[in-house]
């Protein structure tokens, strides 16, 4: 007898690049993407016409329009799957944090196939673009995670999912113990970090039930760090009436399990932020524990051709 319910552990995600927004290519390259959460679904707008009908109960509902929305959450993996010229970590990071040189308003789009069941309730999302992205890590979980807030064009079903790769044992994620940070040229020990970008994504429906355009607008970066408070350095910078800017260099790495350069072990990411403006310094006092200090920065663009963040990938 078939199982009457669907076990969530058997579901999985594959991604692919689009050359035309909202359209699956004729011969796409599929990338199997292990995730902790894939919460993208079709979100619809509904209208209720509350007319004077002589009845106290609602009598009307109309679906107006909608588009796929939701989060993809995944660990950062140094592993480079077959057929991909970069690690899974870079594949997701570049999607979330890279600004296309030709037209930053349009941004990169992908399609996603969520194999639910699998092949019981499969659904495909097209035209997915990143509305905001967060890269975060903490000493409690020991993990470094990437979260992509996605919006897309449409959702449809599909019959047959891609075959699951057999080398998933190569998935060794980045560990927080390998994260390093320098602030203003000084190495600091941290308990957590969060780097976030928001693209002010706007779905424009025009006279359609699905978006006609999905555009990014003003882009903002923030960088938050929690560390054990050692002295009054950052509090003094915060209370000063002059603006305080520091250069930050954030580094992390994870094993590529032999899928990279033969002479190396790890995939490494170094992110340089030339202008981190300190906007808040918040200490936390818990009896019996060391004082923690939360530093909140606004990451600004330099007066050069550089972007607010400059990521560099390598194998070490």
C-alpha positions as CSV (number, residue, x, y, z in Angstrom):
1,X,0.0,0.0,0.0
2,X,1.4,3.4,-0.9
3,X,2.1,5.9,1.9
4,X,-0.8,8.3,2.2
5,X,1.4,11.2,3.2
6,X,4.6,12.7,1.8
7,X,7.8,12.5,3.9
8,X,9.6,15.8,3.6
9,X,13.1,14.2,3.7
10,X,12.6,12.9,0.1
11,X,12.0,16.3,-1.4
12,X,14.9,18.1,-3.1
13,X,15.8,21.2,-5.2
14,X,17.5,21.6,-8.6
15,X,18.3,25.0,-10.1
16,X,19.1,26.3,-13.5
17,X,20.1,29.5,-15.2
18,X,17.7,31.4,-17.5
19,X,18.7,33.4,-20.6
20,X,15.2,34.8,-21.0
21,X,13.5,35.9,-17.8
22,X,10.7,33.5,-16.8
23,X,11.6,30.9,-19.5
24,X,13.3,27.5,-19.0
25,X,16.0,27.0,-21.6
26,X,15.7,24.2,-24.1
27,X,18.7,22.3,-22.8
28,X,19.3,23.6,-19.3
29,X,22.2,22.7,-17.0
30,X,20.7,21.5,-13.8
31,X,22.5,22.1,-10.4
32,X,21.4,19.9,-7.5
33,X,21.2,22.3,-4.5
34,X,20.9,20.8,-1.0
35,X,18.9,23.2,1.1
36,X,17.7,23.5,4.7
37,X,14.6,25.3,3.6
38,X,12.8,26.0,0.3
39,X,9.7,28.0,1.1
40,X,9.0,29.5,-2.3
41,X,5.3,29.2,-3.4
42,X,2.8,31.1,-5.4
43,X,1.5,34.0,-3.4
44,X,-1.8,35.4,-4.7
45,X,-3.6,38.7,-4.1
46,X,-7.3,38.3,-3.4
47,X,-10.1,40.9,-3.5
48,X,-13.3,40.8,-1.6
49,X,-16.1,43.1,-2.8
50,X,-18.0,43.9,0.4
51,X,-21.1,45.2,-1.2
52,X,-24.5,45.9,0.5
53,X,-26.1,42.6,-0.3
54,X,-28.5,42.4,2.6
55,X,-26.3,39.6,4.2
56,X,-23.9,39.9,7.1
57,X,-21.6,37.2,5.6
58,X,-18.9,37.6,2.9
59,X,-20.2,36.4,-0.4
60,X,-17.3,37.1,-2.7
61,X,-13.6,36.4,-3.3
62,X,-11.6,37.0,-6.5
63,X,-8.0,36.0,-7.2
64,X,-6.5,39.0,-8.8
65,X,-2.8,38.2,-9.5
66,X,0.2,36.6,-7.9
67,X,3.8,35.5,-8.2
68,X,6.2,33.0,-6.5
69,X,7.8,34.3,-3.3
70,X,9.7,32.8,-0.4
71,X,13.1,31.9,1.0
72,X,15.9,29.5,0.1
73,X,18.2,28.7,3.1
74,X,21.3,26.6,2.6
75,X,24.7,26.0,4.2
76,X,27.8,27.2,2.4
77,X,29.4,24.2,0.7
78,X,33.0,24.2,-0.7
79,X,32.1,21.2,-2.9
80,X,32.1,21.7,-6.6
81,X,29.5,19.4,-8.2
82,X,30.0,17.7,-11.6
83,X,29.2,20.1,-14.5
84,X,29.6,23.3,-12.4
85,X,32.8,25.4,-12.7
86,X,32.5,26.7,-9.2
87,X,31.5,25.6,-5.7
88,X,27.9,25.4,-4.5
89,X,28.8,28.2,-2.1
90,X,29.9,30.5,-4.9
91,X,27.0,29.5,-7.1
92,X,24.5,30.7,-4.4
93,X,26.6,33.7,-3.2
94,X,27.0,35.0,-6.7
95,X,23.3,34.8,-7.4
96,X,22.6,36.6,-4.1
97,X,25.3,39.2,-3.9
98,X,26.7,39.9,-7.4
99,X,25.6,43.0,-9.3
100,X,25.4,42.4,-13.1
101,X,27.7,44.9,-14.8
102,X,25.4,45.4,-17.8
103,X,22.1,46.2,-16.1
104,X,21.8,46.1,-12.3
105,X,18.1,46.7,-12.5
106,X,17.3,43.3,-14.1
107,X,19.7,41.0,-12.3
108,X,20.3,37.2,-12.8
109,X,17.3,34.9,-12.9
110,X,17.0,31.2,-12.4
111,X,14.3,28.5,-12.5
112,X,13.8,26.1,-9.7
113,X,12.4,22.6,-9.6
114,X,11.2,21.4,-6.2
115,X,10.8,17.6,-6.4
116,X,8.1,17.0,-3.8
117,X,7.4,13.4,-3.1
118,X,9.3,13.2,-5.4
119,X,7.1,13.1,-8.6
120,X,4.0,13.4,-6.5
121,X,3.5,17.2,-6.1
122,X,6.5,18.6,-8.1
123,X,6.4,22.3,-8.8
124,X,8.6,24.5,-11.0
125,X,9.2,28.2,-10.3
126,X,10.4,30.4,-13.2
127,X,11.9,33.9,-13.3
128,X,13.4,33.7,-9.7
129,X,15.4,36.8,-8.8
130,X,16.9,37.6,-5.4
131,X,15.1,40.4,-3.6
132,X,17.5,40.3,-0.6
133,X,20.3,38.0,0.5
134,X,21.9,37.3,3.9
135,X,25.1,35.6,4.7
136,X,25.4,34.8,8.4
137,X,27.3,32.6,10.9
138,X,27.5,32.1,14.6
139,X,29.5,30.2,17.1
140,X,26.4,28.6,18.6
141,X,25.4,26.5,15.6
142,X,28.9,26.5,14.1
143,X,27.5,27.0,10.7
144,X,27.7,29.7,7.9
145,X,24.4,30.0,6.1
146,X,23.1,31.9,3.1
147,X,19.5,33.0,2.9
148,X,18.0,34.2,-0.4
149,X,14.6,36.0,-0.4
150,X,13.2,35.2,-3.8
151,X,10.6,36.5,-6.1
152,X,9.6,35.1,-9.5
153,X,7.3,35.1,-12.4
154,X,5.2,31.9,-12.3
155,X,4.6,28.5,-10.9
156,X,3.7,25.3,-12.7
157,X,3.8,21.5,-12.2
158,X,6.3,19.1,-13.8
159,X,6.2,15.4,-14.1
160,X,9.7,13.9,-13.6
161,X,12.4,15.2,-11.3
162,X,16.1,15.1,-12.1
163,X,18.0,12.1,-10.7
164,X,19.6,12.7,-7.3
165,X,23.5,12.6,-7.5
166,X,25.2,9.8,-5.7
167,X,28.1,11.8,-4.2
168,X,26.3,13.7,-1.6
169,X,28.8,12.5,1.0
170,X,31.0,15.3,-0.4
171,X,28.9,17.9,1.2
172,X,31.1,19.4,3.9
173,X,29.8,22.9,4.9
174,X,31.8,25.9,6.0
175,X,32.5,25.9,9.8
176,X,32.3,29.1,11.8
177,X,35.7,28.3,13.4
178,X,37.3,29.2,10.1
179,X,35.7,32.6,9.9
180,X,38.0,35.6,10.5
181,X,37.4,39.3,10.6
182,X,39.5,42.4,10.6
183,X,38.0,45.8,11.5
184,X,40.1,48.9,10.8
185,X,43.1,46.6,10.2
186,X,42.8,44.9,13.6
187,X,41.9,41.2,13.9
188,X,38.8,40.7,16.1
189,X,37.3,37.5,17.5
190,X,33.5,37.4,16.9
191,X,30.6,35.4,18.1
192,X,28.3,36.0,15.0
193,X,28.1,38.1,11.8
194,X,25.4,39.0,9.3
195,X,26.0,40.5,5.9
196,X,22.8,41.5,4.1
197,X,21.9,43.2,0.8
198,X,18.4,44.4,-0.1
199,X,17.6,45.3,-3.8
200,X,14.2,46.9,-3.3
201,X,12.7,44.4,-5.7
202,X,9.4,45.4,-7.3
203,X,7.1,43.1,-9.2
204,X,5.2,45.1,-11.8
205,X,2.0,43.4,-13.0
206,X,0.6,46.0,-15.4
207,X,-2.6,44.4,-17.0
208,X,-1.6,40.8,-16.2
209,X,-2.1,38.1,-13.6
210,X,1.6,37.5,-13.4
211,X,4.5,40.1,-13.2
212,X,5.5,41.7,-16.5
213,X,8.6,43.1,-14.9
214,X,10.6,42.3,-11.8
215,X,13.0,45.1,-11.2
216,X,15.6,46.0,-8.6
217,X,16.0,49.6,-7.5
218,X,18.0,51.2,-4.7
219,X,20.5,48.7,-3.2
220,X,21.6,48.8,0.5
221,X,24.2,46.7,2.4
222,X,24.3,46.2,6.1
223,X,26.9,44.3,8.2
224,X,26.3,43.3,11.8
225,X,28.8,41.7,14.2
226,X,28.5,40.5,17.8
227,X,31.6,40.1,19.9
228,X,32.7,40.0,23.5
229,X,33.2,43.6,24.8
230,X,36.9,44.2,25.8
231,X,37.1,48.0,26.1
232,X,35.4,51.3,25.1
233,X,36.7,51.5,21.6
234,X,33.5,51.0,19.6
235,X,31.3,52.8,22.1
236,X,33.6,55.8,21.8
237,X,33.4,55.7,18.0
238,X,29.6,55.5,18.3
239,X,29.2,58.5,20.7
240,X,31.4,60.7,18.6
241,X,29.6,63.4,16.6
242,X,31.8,62.7,13.6
243,X,31.1,59.8,11.3
244,X,33.1,56.6,11.9
245,X,34.1,54.4,9.0
246,X,36.2,51.3,9.2
247,X,37.5,48.9,6.6
248,X,36.3,45.3,7.2
249,X,37.7,42.1,5.7
250,X,35.6,39.0,6.3
251,X,37.1,35.6,5.4
252,X,35.6,32.0,5.5
253,X,36.4,28.7,3.9
254,X,35.3,25.1,3.6
255,X,36.6,21.8,2.2
256,X,36.0,21.1,-1.5
257,X,36.5,17.4,-0.9
258,X,38.9,17.0,-3.8
259,X,36.7,18.5,-6.4
260,X,38.8,21.6,-6.8
261,X,42.5,22.1,-7.6
262,X,44.4,18.9,-6.7
263,X,47.0,20.7,-4.6
264,X,44.4,22.5,-2.4
265,X,41.9,21.5,0.3
266,X,39.4,24.3,0.7
267,X,37.3,26.8,-1.2
268,X,37.8,30.2,0.3
269,X,35.8,33.5,0.2
270,X,37.3,36.9,1.3
271,X,34.9,39.9,1.3
272,X,36.4,43.3,1.6
273,X,34.2,46.2,2.6
274,X,36.1,49.5,2.3
275,X,33.6,51.8,4.0
276,X,31.7,50.4,7.0
277,X,29.9,53.3,8.7
278,X,29.2,52.5,12.4
279,X,25.5,53.3,13.0
280,X,24.9,51.6,16.3
281,X,26.8,49.9,19.2
282,X,24.6,48.0,21.6
283,X,26.0,46.1,24.7
284,X,24.1,43.2,26.2
285,X,24.3,42.6,30.0
286,X,23.4,39.1,31.2
287,X,24.2,38.3,34.8
288,X,27.0,35.7,35.1
289,X,28.0,36.2,31.4
290,X,30.5,38.3,29.6
291,X,29.2,41.5,28.2
292,X,28.4,41.2,24.5
293,X,28.6,44.1,22.0
294,X,26.5,44.3,18.8
295,X,28.0,46.5,16.1
296,X,25.8,47.6,13.3
297,X,27.4,49.0,10.1
298,X,26.0,50.5,6.9
299,X,28.3,49.4,4.1
300,X,28.8,52.3,1.7
301,X,30.1,52.5,-1.9
302,X,33.6,54.0,-2.3
303,X,34.2,56.9,-4.7
304,X,35.7,54.6,-7.2
305,X,34.4,51.9,-9.6
306,X,34.4,49.4,-6.7
307,X,31.2,48.1,-5.3
308,X,30.3,48.3,-1.6
309,X,31.5,44.7,-1.1
310,X,34.4,43.1,-3.1
311,X,34.3,39.3,-2.9
312,X,37.3,37.2,-4.0
313,X,37.1,33.4,-4.3
314,X,40.1,31.1,-4.3
315,X,41.2,27.6,-3.5
316,X,43.7,27.1,-0.7
